[in-house]
Amino acid sequence: MNFEYEKDYIMRLIKEVVRILFSLMFGKQYVSVEQEIRNKYEIAGKTPEDLFAMIDKGDINEAENILLAGIDYNNKNDVAAGVLFYQHLSEKEEEFLLRHDYTREEIIDGMKQLAARAGYESILDTLDI
């Protein structure tokens, strides 16, 4: 499989998972929820914007550790913030991810774990992820 095609496929897959999870959790289309979640909720004392800033600086693993340690999988707002975390991460260039010891496969694995722990594992099975 061609690298560019594989990268595009993974990015499309991540966006589709994000869209489906938001629709299931909130009963709304994804676009109508994103800004609300980004600005309103906190996980372990950090807003999604704080975690995004850590990602942008290259502190990906530290940001993910904070996310995973603080998330309440029964709280749909926490789960939504986690989904946005992985979406933001998926928008980074491959070189940036590799430079900071992260891969696209880890993004998918993170989203899978997040969805499974929040009770949405069957959705991922349907998408064959």
Stockholm file with secondary structure:
# STOCKHOLM 1.0

chainA/1-129         MNFEYEKDYIMRLIKEVVRILFSLMFGKQYVSVEQEIRNKYEIAGKTPEDLFAMIDKGDINEAENILLAGIDYNNKNDVAAGVLFYQHLSEKEEEFLLRHDYTREEIIDGMKQLAARAGYESILDTLDI
#=GR chainA/1-129 SS CCHHHHHHHHHHHHHHHHHHHHHHHHSSCTHHHHHHHHHHCCBTTBCHHHHHHHHHHTCHHHHHHHHHHHCCTTCHHHHHHHHHHHHHHHTSCHHHHHHTTCCHHHHHHHHHHHHHHTTCHHHHHHHTC
#=GC SS_cons         CCHHHHHHHHHHHHHHHHHHHHHHHHSSCTHHHHHHHHHHCCBTTBCHHHHHHHHHHTCHHHHHHHHHHHCCTTCHHHHHHHHHHHHHHHTSCHHHHHHTTCCHHHHHHHHHHHHHHTTCHHHHHHHTC
//
